[in-house]
Amino acid sequence: MQKAKESAPRDIQPQWTLTPAEMRLAEKLEIEDGKPVDGERSEKQMRLLTEPLYTSWKGGAKRRLFLAAANVGIFFAVKKPPIVPDVFLSMDIKQTALKTKAENTYFYWDRKKPLEVAIEIVSNKRGGEKTHKRDTYASIGIKYYVIFDPFRRLGSLIVERFVLVDGVYHPQTATWMEEVGLSLVLWEGAFEGLHDIWLRWGDEKGVVIPTGEESTASMQSEVARLRQLLKSKGIDPNDKSNGKSNGKH
């Protein structure tokens, strides 16, 4: 596993406040470029890393507020170009109405905190996942950085995990990320008809967080099991009078 011992670039520093002149510059920032850059498999993987958090996890047992998104720009300094993780997770962030420019992107000076997790999905050898992207994520204080390389384009590993310690990324073997209360695990199965190895969120034991469709299917299966159990006991599950008093004393 490649180690990240290099110090973060000194010229990349997050801005938490802006001067009036910088605020005027920020108002002119373009947050969408309209360029299609991802293939279908990457797009599926991104949705698999965002949708289950909203439909099933919902902030975990403590119901923490969070923001999970794909291909959204992270503006960490007004005079620096944004960096765009394939997927990111930021905890304790209130969901907004998405009406203003600031609500539709991630301005450090508005959010007042770094992300907790950035994920890159490797599609070629030119993405800089192990070089400038990693260095930038370290510089702007992202605690966990994960590279998912399903076709092993950058090396022999499908997943590489890093944790930020004193401003430097160190390889992490554990899948559990304490500060967000989630793990990132490999899962082999079918998603939207495509059987493959996917990167998925999981709990502390590595059990995957289900998609909305998986949750519905699980509930339907449980209902069918209970109906069969009632039938085995001679009870008609469709008989609404079962268990009700006939009103006579």
Summary of the structure (lengths in Angstrom):
residues: 249
radius of gyration: 22.6
end to end distance: 76.1
largest distance: 84.3
contacts: 653
relative contact order: 0.15
helix: 24%
strand: 23%
